[in-house]
Amino acid sequence: MALRPHHSRVGDVLRVTGTVLIAIHLVLSAWLVIQFEGQYTEGQPAPTKVKALVAVDKEQTLIDVEMENATSFLLYMLFRDYDEPANSTQQNSEDSSSDDSTKSSSKSEQKDDTEWLKFGRKATLISLALLCLSECLIIAGIPFRATLRAALMFGVVASFLFLPAAYVMDLTGGDEGGEGDEKDSIADETFVAQTEQGAMAHEKSSVESSLLMTGIRLELMFSGYDLGLVEPSNYSAVRSEPPGENDTDSRSYVEFHSNLDLNFGKNLPSLFIIPLLWFLFPAKPRAEQKSYAQLTEQE
């Protein structure tokens, strides 16, 4: 007795119907769930905690943000005041920083041009549609169906696996610098205080990644001296050397730790039911199709 059932027309209908229903189920569900949790551990905004939940589906990105112990953070944002003197700004622009500003402006244009998450959504929808179409073509008896099935299934899985990377690239703006630049950008984006460019001195950041059961975890750290808490006359001194422990400007130090969990949607494992349908409801063997075609020609 064969373990695998024989081909039947009913099996073809069930296989195609099951594939289409699973694809629709995936299209209507959340594809990516991001959980963010961070806390200020040093500085005036401590011990404020920030929690965010992000859900990504076929067309929307839903965000829910919550803050705990927010009083210190609100006071921090209220009292900080960064005002770069005009003279120093002109001098910096005349020096080597002019090249950096040109590079940053060109990078900002590239950030606006490429929407990686939008690209990932389109690729996922197209791959699911092609997978459903292939099952209809297999009933018609196309050649190389096993290779086609495997390639399209691989394309669907690859599209879903690309979504976390697409979200991170949109978060960092798709920086094309080195690996260190990308990590710094991730840490900067998750640093809740929306500080002005150049307002942080002696910045330090780190990113460590680890695998979860259903996704990836990024452990992030960002620290630096916020010039918004420093007198404008002391900007150059703080930039040149970190303040000492007994220095008044040392109170401008801020440190932020956070975790970013990128989890796949809970309905995505239903995708792997499709190969089971291939086994339970096999397509017509090529030998039978050829013999049927020869009999038709003879008649």
Contacts in CASP RR format, 6 or more apart in sequence:
PFRMAT RR
TARGET T0000
AUTHOR 0000-0000-0000
METHOD contacts of the structure
MODEL  1
MALRPHHSRVGDVLRVTGTVLIAIHLVLSAWLVIQFEGQYTEGQPAPTKV
KALVAVDKEQTLIDVEMENATSFLLYMLFRDYDEPANSTQQNSEDSSSDD
STKSSSKSEQKDDTEWLKFGRKATLISLALLCLSECLIIAGIPFRATLRA
ALMFGVVASFLFLPAAYVMDLTGGDEGGEGDEKDSIADETFVAQTEQGAM
AHEKSSVESSLLMTGIRLELMFSGYDLGLVEPSNYSAVRSEPPGENDTDS
RSYVEFHSNLDLNFGKNLPSLFIIPLLWFLFPAKPRAEQKSYAQLTEQE
4 279 0 8 1.000
4 282 0 8 1.000
5 280 0 8 1.000
5 281 0 8 1.000
5 282 0 8 1.000
6 282 0 8 1.000
7 282 0 8 1.000
7 283 0 8 1.000
7 284 0 8 1.000
7 285 0 8 1.000
7 288 0 8 1.000
8 281 0 8 1.000
11 281 0 8 1.000
12 139 0 8 1.000
12 281 0 8 1.000
12 283 0 8 1.000
12 284 0 8 1.000
14 277 0 8 1.000
14 281 0 8 1.000
15 135 0 8 1.000
15 277 0 8 1.000
15 278 0 8 1.000
15 280 0 8 1.000
15 281 0 8 1.000
15 283 0 8 1.000
16 132 0 8 1.000
16 135 0 8 1.000
16 136 0 8 1.000
16 139 0 8 1.000
18 274 0 8 1.000
18 277 0 8 1.000
19 131 0 8 1.000
19 132 0 8 1.000
19 135 0 8 1.000
19 274 0 8 1.000
19 277 0 8 1.000
20 132 0 8 1.000
20 135 0 8 1.000
22 270 0 8 1.000
22 271 0 8 1.000
22 273 0 8 1.000
22 274 0 8 1.000
23 128 0 8 1.000
23 129 0 8 1.000
23 131 0 8 1.000
23 132 0 8 1.000
25 267 0 8 1.000
25 270 0 8 1.000
26 128 0 8 1.000
26 267 0 8 1.000
26 268 0 8 1.000
26 270 0 8 1.000
26 271 0 8 1.000
27 58 0 8 1.000
27 125 0 8 1.000
27 128 0 8 1.000
28 57 0 8 1.000
28 58 0 8 1.000
29 57 0 8 1.000
29 265 0 8 1.000
29 266 0 8 1.000
29 267 0 8 1.000
29 268 0 8 1.000
30 55 0 8 1.000
30 56 0 8 1.000
30 57 0 8 1.000
30 265 0 8 1.000
30 266 0 8 1.000
30 267 0 8 1.000
31 56 0 8 1.000
31 57 0 8 1.000
31 58 0 8 1.000
31 124 0 8 1.000
31 160 0 8 1.000
31 163 0 8 1.000
31 264 0 8 1.000
31 265 0 8 1.000
31 268 0 8 1.000
32 54 0 8 1.000
32 55 0 8 1.000
32 56 0 8 1.000
32 163 0 8 1.000
32 164 0 8 1.000
32 167 0 8 1.000
32 262 0 8 1.000
32 263 0 8 1.000
32 264 0 8 1.000
32 265 0 8 1.000
33 53 0 8 1.000
33 54 0 8 1.000
33 55 0 8 1.000
33 56 0 8 1.000
33 263 0 8 1.000
33 264 0 8 1.000
33 265 0 8 1.000
33 266 0 8 1.000
34 52 0 8 1.000
34 53 0 8 1.000
34 54 0 8 1.000
34 55 0 8 1.000
34 56 0 8 1.000
34 167 0 8 1.000
34 260 0 8 1.000
34 261 0 8 1.000
34 262 0 8 1.000
34 263 0 8 1.000
35 51 0 8 1.000
35 52 0 8 1.000
35 53 0 8 1.000
35 54 0 8 1.000
35 259 0 8 1.000
35 260 0 8 1.000
35 261 0 8 1.000
35 263 0 8 1.000
36 50 0 8 1.000
36 51 0 8 1.000
36 52 0 8 1.000
36 53 0 8 1.000
36 54 0 8 1.000
36 190 0 8 1.000
36 258 0 8 1.000
36 259 0 8 1.000
36 260 0 8 1.000
36 261 0 8 1.000
37 49 0 8 1.000
37 50 0 8 1.000
37 51 0 8 1.000
37 52 0 8 1.000
37 258 0 8 1.000
37 259 0 8 1.000
38 49 0 8 1.000
38 50 0 8 1.000
38 51 0 8 1.000
38 190 0 8 1.000
38 192 0 8 1.000
38 256 0 8 1.000
38 257 0 8 1.000
38 258 0 8 1.000
38 259 0 8 1.000
39 46 0 8 1.000
39 47 0 8 1.000
39 48 0 8 1.000
39 49 0 8 1.000
39 50 0 8 1.000
39 256 0 8 1.000
39 257 0 8 1.000
39 258 0 8 1.000
40 46 0 8 1.000
40 47 0 8 1.000
40 48 0 8 1.000
40 49 0 8 1.000
40 72 0 8 1.000
40 73 0 8 1.000
40 192 0 8 1.000
40 254 0 8 1.000
40 255 0 8 1.000
40 256 0 8 1.000
41 47 0 8 1.000
41 255 0 8 1.000
41 256 0 8 1.000
41 257 0 8 1.000
42 223 0 8 1.000
42 253 0 8 1.000
42 254 0 8 1.000
42 255 0 8 1.000
43 76 0 8 1.000
43 251 0 8 1.000
43 253 0 8 1.000
43 254 0 8 1.000
43 255 0 8 1.000
44 72 0 8 1.000
44 75 0 8 1.000
44 76 0 8 1.000
44 79 0 8 1.000
44 229 0 8 1.000
44 251 0 8 1.000
44 254 0 8 1.000
45 72 0 8 1.000
45 73 0 8 1.000
45 76 0 8 1.000
45 77 0 8 1.000
45 193 0 8 1.000
45 254 0 8 1.000
46 72 0 8 1.000
46 255 0 8 1.000
47 69 0 8 1.000
47 72 0 8 1.000
48 67 0 8 1.000
48 68 0 8 1.000
48 69 0 8 1.000
48 70 0 8 1.000
48 72 0 8 1.000
48 73 0 8 1.000
48 192 0 8 1.000
49 67 0 8 1.000
49 68 0 8 1.000
49 69 0 8 1.000
50 65 0 8 1.000
50 66 0 8 1.000
50 67 0 8 1.000
50 68 0 8 1.000
50 192 0 8 1.000
50 258 0 8 1.000
51 65 0 8 1.000
51 66 0 8 1.000
51 67 0 8 1.000
51 68 0 8 1.000
52 63 0 8 1.000
52 64 0 8 1.000
52 65 0 8 1.000
52 66 0 8 1.000
53 63 0 8 1.000
53 64 0 8 1.000
54 61 0 8 1.000
54 62 0 8 1.000
54 63 0 8 1.000
54 64 0 8 1.000
55 61 0 8 1.000
55 62 0 8 1.000
56 62 0 8 1.000
56 117 0 8 1.000
56 163 0 8 1.000
56 167 0 8 1.000
58 121 0 8 1.000
58 124 0 8 1.000
58 125 0 8 1.000
59 121 0 8 1.000
61 117 0 8 1.000
67 73 0 8 1.000
73 192 0 8 1.000
73 193 0 8 1.000
76 193 0 8 1.000
77 193 0 8 1.000
79 229 0 8 1.000
80 226 0 8 1.000
80 228 0 8 1.000
80 229 0 8 1.000
81 228 0 8 1.000
82 195 0 8 1.000
82 196 0 8 1.000
82 199 0 8 1.000
82 226 0 8 1.000
82 227 0 8 1.000
82 228 0 8 1.000
83 232 0 8 1.000
84 196 0 8 1.000
84 198 0 8 1.000
84 232 0 8 1.000
84 235 0 8 1.000
85 232 0 8 1.000
85 235 0 8 1.000
88 235 0 8 1.000
88 236 0 8 1.000
93 101 0 8 1.000
107 173 0 8 1.000
107 175 0 8 1.000
107 176 0 8 1.000
110 173 0 8 1.000
110 174 0 8 1.000
110 176 0 8 1.000
111 173 0 8 1.000
111 174 0 8 1.000
114 169 0 8 1.000
114 173 0 8 1.000
114 174 0 8 1.000
115 170 0 8 1.000
116 165 0 8 1.000
116 166 0 8 1.000
116 167 0 8 1.000
116 169 0 8 1.000
116 170 0 8 1.000
116 174 0 8 1.000
117 163 0 8 1.000
117 166 0 8 1.000
117 167 0 8 1.000
117 170 0 8 1.000
119 166 0 8 1.000
120 159 0 8 1.000
120 162 0 8 1.000
120 163 0 8 1.000
120 166 0 8 1.000
123 159 0 8 1.000
123 162 0 8 1.000
124 156 0 8 1.000
124 159 0 8 1.000
124 160 0 8 1.000
124 163 0 8 1.000
127 152 0 8 1.000
127 155 0 8 1.000
127 156 0 8 1.000
127 158 0 8 1.000
127 159 0 8 1.000
128 156 0 8 1.000
130 152 0 8 1.000
131 152 0 8 1.000
131 153 0 8 1.000
131 156 0 8 1.000
131 274 0 8 1.000
134 145 0 8 1.000
134 148 0 8 1.000
134 149 0 8 1.000
134 152 0 8 1.000
137 145 0 8 1.000
137 148 0 8 1.000
138 145 0 8 1.000
138 148 0 8 1.000
138 149 0 8 1.000
138 283 0 8 1.000
139 283 0 8 1.000
139 284 0 8 1.000
141 283 0 8 1.000
141 284 0 8 1.000
141 286 0 8 1.000
141 289 0 8 1.000
142 148 0 8 1.000
143 286 0 8 1.000
145 283 0 8 1.000
149 278 0 8 1.000
153 274 0 8 1.000
153 275 0 8 1.000
156 271 0 8 1.000
157 271 0 8 1.000
160 264 0 8 1.000
160 268 0 8 1.000
160 271 0 8 1.000
163 264 0 8 1.000
164 215 0 8 1.000
164 216 0 8 1.000
164 262 0 8 1.000
164 264 0 8 1.000
167 262 0 8 1.000
168 186 0 8 1.000
168 218 0 8 1.000
168 262 0 8 1.000
171 186 0 8 1.000
171 189 0 8 1.000
172 182 0 8 1.000
172 185 0 8 1.000
172 186 0 8 1.000
172 189 0 8 1.000
173 185 0 8 1.000
174 182 0 8 1.000
175 181 0 8 1.000
175 182 0 8 1.000
175 185 0 8 1.000
183 205 0 8 1.000
183 206 0 8 1.000
183 207 0 8 1.000
184 203 0 8 1.000
184 205 0 8 1.000
186 207 0 8 1.000
186 218 0 8 1.000
186 220 0 8 1.000
186 260 0 8 1.000
187 205 0 8 1.000
187 206 0 8 1.000
187 207 0 8 1.000
187 220 0 8 1.000
187 221 0 8 1.000
187 222 0 8 1.000
188 205 0 8 1.000
188 222 0 8 1.000
190 220 0 8 1.000
190 222 0 8 1.000
190 256 0 8 1.000
190 258 0 8 1.000
190 260 0 8 1.000
191 222 0 8 1.000
191 256 0 8 1.000
192 256 0 8 1.000
193 226 0 8 1.000
193 254 0 8 1.000
193 256 0 8 1.000
195 226 0 8 1.000
195 228 0 8 1.000
198 227 0 8 1.000
199 226 0 8 1.000
199 227 0 8 1.000
199 228 0 8 1.000
200 224 0 8 1.000
200 225 0 8 1.000
200 226 0 8 1.000
200 227 0 8 1.000
201 224 0 8 1.000
201 225 0 8 1.000
201 227 0 8 1.000
201 238 0 8 1.000
201 239 0 8 1.000
201 242 0 8 1.000
202 224 0 8 1.000
202 225 0 8 1.000
202 238 0 8 1.000
202 239 0 8 1.000
202 242 0 8 1.000
203 222 0 8 1.000
203 223 0 8 1.000
203 224 0 8 1.000
204 221 0 8 1.000
204 222 0 8 1.000
204 223 0 8 1.000
204 224 0 8 1.000
205 220 0 8 1.000
205 221 0 8 1.000
205 222 0 8 1.000
205 223 0 8 1.000
206 220 0 8 1.000
206 221 0 8 1.000
207 218 0 8 1.000
207 219 0 8 1.000
207 220 0 8 1.000
207 221 0 8 1.000
208 218 0 8 1.000
208 219 0 8 1.000
209 216 0 8 1.000
209 217 0 8 1.000
209 218 0 8 1.000
209 219 0 8 1.000
210 216 0 8 1.000
210 217 0 8 1.000
210 219 0 8 1.000
211 217 0 8 1.000
212 261 0 8 1.000
212 263 0 8 1.000
214 263 0 8 1.000
214 264 0 8 1.000
214 265 0 8 1.000
214 266 0 8 1.000
215 261 0 8 1.000
215 262 0 8 1.000
215 263 0 8 1.000
215 264 0 8 1.000
216 261 0 8 1.000
216 262 0 8 1.000
217 259 0 8 1.000
217 260 0 8 1.000
217 261 0 8 1.000
217 262 0 8 1.000
218 259 0 8 1.000
218 260 0 8 1.000
218 261 0 8 1.000
218 262 0 8 1.000
219 257 0 8 1.000
219 258 0 8 1.000
219 259 0 8 1.000
220 257 0 8 1.000
220 258 0 8 1.000
220 259 0 8 1.000
220 260 0 8 1.000
221 255 0 8 1.000
221 256 0 8 1.000
221 257 0 8 1.000
221 258 0 8 1.000
222 255 0 8 1.000
222 256 0 8 1.000
223 253 0 8 1.000
223 254 0 8 1.000
223 255 0 8 1.000
223 256 0 8 1.000
224 253 0 8 1.000
224 254 0 8 1.000
224 255 0 8 1.000
225 238 0 8 1.000
225 242 0 8 1.000
225 243 0 8 1.000
225 249 0 8 1.000
225 252 0 8 1.000
225 253 0 8 1.000
225 254 0 8 1.000
226 252 0 8 1.000
226 253 0 8 1.000
226 254 0 8 1.000
227 235 0 8 1.000
227 238 0 8 1.000
227 239 0 8 1.000
227 252 0 8 1.000
228 252 0 8 1.000
229 249 0 8 1.000
229 251 0 8 1.000
229 252 0 8 1.000
230 238 0 8 1.000
230 249 0 8 1.000
230 252 0 8 1.000
231 249 0 8 1.000
234 249 0 8 1.000
237 249 0 8 1.000
238 249 0 8 1.000
238 252 0 8 1.000
243 249 0 8 1.000
243 250 0 8 1.000
243 252 0 8 1.000
243 253 0 8 1.000
244 250 0 8 1.000
END
